[in-house]
Amino acid sequence: MKPSVNWLLIFIPISLAAEHAHVADPVVFFSAALAILPIAALIVRSTEQVAMRTGDAVGGLLNATFGNAPELIIALVALKAGYLDMVRASIIGAILANLLLALGVAFFVGGIRHREQVFNPRATRIYSTMMLLAAMSLAVPSAFSRYFAPEGTMRQEQMLNLGIAGVLLFAYVLYLIFSLKTHSHTFASAEGGGSHGHHEGPVWSMPRAIGSLVGASVLAAWMSEVLVGAAEGTGQALGMSQIFIGIVFLAIVGGAAESGSAIAMGAKNKVDLSVGIALGSSIQIALFVAPLLVFASYLIAPAPLELSFSRAEVGSLFLGALIGTVVCGDGQSNWFKGAQLITVYLIIAMMFYFMPETG
């Protein structure tokens, strides 16, 4: 009877019953959010089991595809429903949740237990450079839209979005080759050991791992549909904008499993793994998930998704990348650095909560 995240699976039938009974949207929304947490954890655990048998290169691709699967599934469902602002906010929110909140809590918990922790600064500088590259890449279509197409989408803007999405995917492939093949030694732990092999516990059979992965992905899609269906009513009932729901709630729910892994590794003094999970996930979202959503929007959304973020979203992304670079640059962490990152995240979240909708 040890406490487990799997206990939250009870919220799957509760969410479905609440939806069919037409219970208030906030109840349905938060019930579905709790139901997604253990599903996300199962997706990550199943992916680790499959990746153990495929080698680093394929394992990296699997982690890119399924490690962020909850965020991707939630975003795809929201795309199909036409909540484009919410999807854009969830992209920025997922990056900030990993970069500031998850890493901040990991540093805070680890610092309380171990006082001073060290990690590989060379790997962190590469992560930080990739995040600054991603922030710049997402700022370009935003600036283009604001100055050249403020009233509506023009053909050149669509071509720019598709071009940047393609370049980001290509940059992500190069990043995988660099980190897993040609310069894998750069990402070695400061205390020895690799930065990718963080699996612990019993080994599953391949059929069980694949079956769990497929089943969890289906459940995640189902619960995401319930979650997104109640999002608009929840926002109206609680006075929250689509952007705030996307940048805080959907981001935290979608990334809960990986954030939990980063925090657990920090608590165990495996801070290289913690940094690798948190920053690596942010890079995956910016260079893999966001471009994938752009291409998917042409197939499933009522209108193409443009990478045209608001000034507040772009500014927050740059701020997060810069502060992450400064805090992590020396290869040392403590509880106060964690508190600093958490403070910045809370300030950004409050800004988006009180920021009025511009239409």
C-alpha positions in Angstrom: 0.0 0.0 0.0 2.9 2.3 -0.6 1.8 5.7 -2.1 2.0 5.7 -5.8 1.2 8.0 -8.7 -0.8 5.1 -10.1 -3.5 5.8 -7.5 -4.5 8.8 -9.7 -5.7 6.4 -12.4 -9.0 6.4 -10.5 -9.6 9.8 -12.0 -10.0 8.3 -15.5 -13.5 6.9 -14.8 -14.3 9.9 -12.5 -13.4 12.3 -15.4 -15.5 10.3 -17.9 -18.5 10.1 -15.5 -18.2 13.9 -14.7 -18.2 14.7 -18.5 -21.2 12.6 -19.3 -23.1 14.0 -16.2 -22.4 17.5 -17.4 -20.6 18.5 -14.2 -19.1 22.0 -14.0 -16.2 22.4 -16.5 -13.5 23.1 -13.8 -14.3 19.8 -12.1 -13.9 17.9 -15.4 -10.8 19.8 -16.3 -8.9 19.2 -13.1 -10.1 15.6 -12.8 -8.8 14.9 -16.3 -5.5 16.7 -15.5 -5.0 14.4 -12.5 -5.8 11.4 -14.7 -3.1 12.4 -17.2 -0.3 12.4 -14.6 0.0 8.6 -14.1 -0.6 8.1 -17.9 2.3 10.4 -18.6 4.5 8.6 -16.1 3.7 5.3 -17.8 4.6 6.7 -21.2 8.0 7.8 -20.0 8.6 4.5 -18.2 7.6 2.4 -21.2 9.8 4.5 -23.5 12.8 3.9 -21.2 12.2 0.2 -21.4 12.0 0.2 -25.2 15.1 2.5 -25.5 17.2 0.1 -23.4 17.1 -2.4 -26.3 17.5 0.0 -29.2 20.8 1.7 -28.5 21.5 5.4 -27.8 20.6 6.8 -31.2 17.2 5.2 -31.6 16.7 5.6 -27.9 17.2 9.4 -28.3 14.6 9.5 -31.0 12.2 7.5 -29.0 12.6 9.8 -26.0 12.1 12.8 -28.3 8.9 11.2 -29.7 7.4 9.7 -26.6 9.1 11.5 -23.7 7.1 14.6 -24.7 4.1 12.6 -26.0 1.7 14.0 -23.3 2.5 17.6 -24.3 2.3 16.6 -28.0 -1.1 14.8 -27.6 -2.7 17.6 -25.6 -1.5 20.1 -28.2 -2.8 18.0 -31.1 -6.2 17.7 -29.5 -6.2 21.5 -28.8 -5.1 22.1 -32.4 -8.0 20.0 -33.7 -10.4 22.0 -31.5 -9.0 25.3 -33.0 -7.4 26.6 -29.7 -4.4 28.0 -31.5 -3.5 30.6 -28.8 -3.7 27.8 -26.2 -1.3 25.6 -28.3 1.2 28.4 -28.7 1.1 29.2 -25.0 1.5 25.5 -24.1 4.7 25.4 -26.2 6.3 28.4 -24.3 4.8 27.1 -21.0 6.3 23.6 -21.4 9.8 25.1 -22.1 9.5 27.4 -19.1 8.1 24.7 -16.8 11.2 22.5 -17.6 13.8 25.3 -17.7 12.7 27.1 -14.6 10.2 25.1 -12.5 11.4 21.5 -12.8 15.1 22.4 -12.7 14.4 24.9 -9.9 12.7 22.3 -7.7 15.4 19.7 -8.5 18.1 22.2 -7.4 16.1 23.2 -4.3 15.4 19.6 -3.2 18.9 18.4 -4.1 20.5 21.4 -2.4 18.7 20.8 0.9 19.7 17.2 0.9 23.3 17.5 -0.4 24.2 21.2 0.2 26.4 21.6 -2.9 26.0 19.7 -6.1 28.2 19.6 -9.2 27.4 18.8 -12.8 29.1 19.0 -16.3 29.2 22.7 -17.3 30.2 22.0 -20.9 27.0 20.0 -21.5 25.0 22.8 -19.8 26.5 25.4 -22.1 25.5 23.4 -25.1 22.0 23.1 -23.8 21.9 26.8 -23.1 23.1 27.7 -26.6 20.5 25.5 -28.1 17.8 27.2 -26.0 19.0 30.7 -27.1 18.9 29.5 -30.7 15.4 28.2 -30.2 14.3 31.4 -28.6 15.7 33.5 -31.5 14.1 31.1 -34.1 10.7 31.5 -32.5 11.1 35.3 -32.2 11.6 35.7 -36.0 8.1 34.7 -37.2 6.6 36.6 -34.3 8.3 39.8 -35.4 7.5 39.2 -39.0 3.8 38.7 -38.2 3.7 41.8 -35.9 5.3 44.2 -38.5 4.2 42.8 -41.9 0.9 41.0 -41.3 -0.7 42.4 -38.1 -4.3 42.1 -39.5 -4.1 38.6 -41.0 -1.9 35.8 -42.4 -0.1 36.5 -45.7 1.4 33.9 -47.9 5.0 34.9 -47.1 4.3 34.4 -43.4 3.0 30.9 -44.0 6.1 30.1 -46.1 8.4 31.6 -43.3 6.7 29.4 -40.7 7.1 26.3 -42.7 10.7 27.1 -43.5 11.6 27.8 -39.9 9.8 24.6 -38.8 11.8 22.6 -41.3 15.1 24.2 -40.2 14.4 23.6 -36.5 13.7 19.9 -37.2 17.0 19.7 -39.1 18.8 21.4 -36.2 17.3 18.9 -33.9 18.6 16.0 -36.0 22.0 17.5 -35.9 21.7 18.0 -32.1 20.9 14.3 -31.7 23.9 13.3 -33.9 26.2 15.6 -31.9 25.0 14.5 -28.5 24.6 10.8 -29.1 27.3 10.0 -31.7 30.2 12.4 -32.5 30.5 14.2 -29.1 28.8 12.0 -26.6 31.8 12.3 -24.3 30.9 16.0 -23.9 27.7 15.1 -22.1 29.3 12.6 -19.6 28.5 13.1 -16.0 30.8 15.3 -13.9 31.1 12.4 -11.5 31.3 9.7 -14.1 28.6 7.9 -15.9 26.5 8.8 -18.9 23.7 11.3 -19.0 21.1 9.2 -20.7 21.0 5.9 -18.9 18.8 6.8 -16.0 16.6 3.8 -15.9 16.1 2.1 -12.6 14.0 -0.8 -11.5 12.9 -4.1 -13.1 13.3 -4.8 -16.8 10.1 -5.3 -18.8 9.6 -7.7 -21.7 9.5 -6.0 -25.1 5.8 -6.9 -25.7 4.8 -5.4 -22.3 6.8 -2.2 -23.0 5.3 -1.7 -26.4 1.8 -2.6 -25.3 2.1 -0.2 -22.3 3.3 2.6 -24.6 0.5 2.2 -27.1 -2.1 1.8 -24.4 -0.9 4.8 -22.5 -0.8 6.9 -25.6 -4.4 6.0 -26.4 -5.5 6.8 -22.9 -3.6 10.1 -23.0 -5.3 11.1 -26.2 -8.7 10.2 -24.7 -8.1 12.2 -21.5 -6.6 15.1 -23.4 -9.8 15.4 -25.4 -11.8 15.6 -22.1 -9.2 18.1 -20.7 -9.3 20.4 -23.8 -13.1 20.1 -24.1 -13.4 21.6 -20.6 -10.6 24.1 -21.0 -12.6 27.0 -22.4 -15.4 26.7 -19.8 -12.8 26.4 -17.0 -11.2 29.6 -18.1 -14.5 31.5 -18.2 -15.5 30.1 -14.8 -12.2 30.9 -13.1 -11.3 34.1 -14.9 -8.4 32.6 -16.8 -7.4 33.2 -20.4 -6.7 30.5 -22.9 -3.0 31.7 -22.8 -2.8 31.3 -19.0 -4.3 27.8 -19.2 -1.9 26.8 -21.9 1.2 28.3 -20.4 0.7 27.0 -16.9 -1.8 24.1 -16.5 -1.4 22.3 -19.8 2.4 22.7 -19.7 2.7 21.4 -16.2 0.3 18.5 -16.7 1.9 17.5 -20.0 5.4 17.6 -18.6 4.7 16.2 -15.2 6.4 12.8 -15.7 9.7 14.2 -17.0 9.6 17.0 -14.5 9.1 14.4 -11.8 12.1 12.4 -13.1 14.3 15.5 -13.1 13.3 16.3 -9.5 13.9 12.7 -8.4 17.4 12.6 -9.9 18.2 15.9 -8.2 17.2 14.5 -4.9 19.4 11.5 -5.5 22.4 13.7 -6.2 22.4 12.7 -9.9 22.3 16.3 -10.9 23.8 15.7 -14.4 20.8 13.5 -15.2 18.4 16.1 -13.7 19.9 18.8 -15.9 19.9 16.6 -18.9 16.2 15.7 -18.5 15.0 19.2 -17.8 17.1 21.1 -20.4 17.0 18.2 -23.0 13.2 18.2 -22.8 13.0 22.0 -23.3 15.2 21.6 -26.4 12.9 18.7 -27.7 9.8 20.9 -27.3 11.4 23.9 -29.1 13.1 22.0 -31.9 10.9 18.9 -32.3 7.4 19.3 -30.9 6.8 22.9 -32.0 7.8 22.3 -35.7 5.8 19.0 -35.7 2.7 20.9 -34.6 3.1 23.4 -37.4 3.1 20.7 -40.0 0.3 18.8 -38.2 -1.9 21.9 -38.2 -2.2 21.8 -42.0 -3.8 18.3 -41.7 -6.0 18.5 -38.6 -6.5 22.2 -37.5 -9.2 24.6 -38.9 -6.3 27.0 -39.6 -2.5 26.6 -39.9 -0.6 27.1 -36.7 1.8 30.1 -36.9 4.8 30.5 -34.7 3.8 34.1 -34.0 3.9 34.5 -30.3 3.0 37.6 -28.3 5.7 40.0 -26.9 5.1 38.6 -23.4 5.6 35.0 -24.6 8.8 35.8 -26.6 10.2 37.9 -23.8 9.5 35.2 -21.2 11.2 32.6 -23.4 14.3 34.8 -23.8 14.3 35.6 -20.0 14.0 31.9 -19.1 16.9 30.9 -21.5 19.1 33.7 -20.2 18.5 33.1 -16.5 18.9 29.4 -17.1 22.3 30.0 -18.8 23.5 32.3 -15.9 22.3 30.0 -13.1 23.7 26.8 -14.6 26.8 28.2 -16.2 29.3 27.4 -13.4 28.4 23.7 -13.1 27.4 24.0 -9.5 24.0 24.1 -7.8 22.5 24.6 -4.4 19.1 25.2 -2.9 19.2 29.0 -3.3 19.8 28.7 -7.1 16.7 26.5 -7.2 14.7 29.1 -5.3 15.9 31.7 -7.8 14.6 29.7 -10.7 11.3 29.0 -9.0 10.8 32.7 -8.2 11.3 33.7 -11.8 8.7 31.0 -12.9 6.1 32.3 -10.4 6.6 35.9 -11.5 6.1 34.9 -15.1 3.0 32.8 -14.3 1.5 35.7 -12.3 2.1 38.1 -15.2 0.2 35.8 -17.6 -2.6 35.4 -15.1 -3.2 39.1 -14.7 -2.5 40.0 -18.3 -5.8 41.1 -20.0 -6.8 39.3 -23.3 -6.2 41.5 -26.3 -8.9 39.8 -28.4 
